[in-house]
Amino acid sequence: MAYRLFIANKNYSSWSMRPWVLLRALELPFEEVMTPFEGDGQQSAFATFSPTAKVPCLHDEGLVVWESLAILEYLAEAHPRVWPVASAARAWARCASAEMHAGFAALRDECSMNCSLSIDLGAPSAALDKDLTRLDTLWREGLDTFGGPWLAGDAFTAVDAMFAPVAVRIRGYGIELGTAPMAYVERLLAHPAVAEWVEQGIAEPWADEPHEADCVRGRRIIADRRQQA
């Protein structure tokens, strides 16, 4: 029986994106179960499949696994390709993934994910600037230490899936990092699994107003790819 992955709108749900992209990238069979956001960003329907009433949530033969990072670790028990083979790269990838899961609060708050919009960010806040400096340093470290083209070596693994929504944010808000990190952003966005998620997010028929407002916050919209599509 295939995994069942419960997600919300691909246009907005960065946490849903992470396990979905990894499953696609590793060509692991799964059933996608989409429940769109409704107005307030969450809904009681999520509680029917998730103990926290949040997405994503993975079901496997009656077992329920919630939280993106926990889902990735659960998948790794049956699929070693989830993490890098070399122990040093695997340890680094787990640390970087945990840092993404728990940190970068300003980046997540001030640059909410929206696959469709390009927004004029303006001058970043001090907190956001600090997050971007750390992101640049972290990505350079991974690429330099393990030789690329992915963060922990020559294979796309869970740590790349964890940062896939960040690539969407960087493009959407016109953020600039150093040369090597920006080249990594382009590789992430071009990866077939990431590109498929983004394309499907743009094509979605739903627009959740609280998410839209949280993305824009009175800032100038440069482009809306839904209109282009």
Buried (B, 14 or more C-beta within 10 A) or exposed (E): EEBBBBBBBBBBBBBBBBBBBBBBBBEBEBEBBBBBBBEEBBBEBBEEBBEEBBBBBBBBEEEEBBBBBEBBBBBBEEEEBBBBEEEEBBEBBBEBBEBBBEBBEBBBEBBBBBBBBBBEBEEBEEEBEBBBEBBBEBBBEBBEBBEBBBBBBEBBBBBBBBBBBBBBBBBBBEBEBEEBBBBBBEBBBEBEBBEBBBEBBBBBEBBBEBBBEBBBEEEEBEEBBBEEE
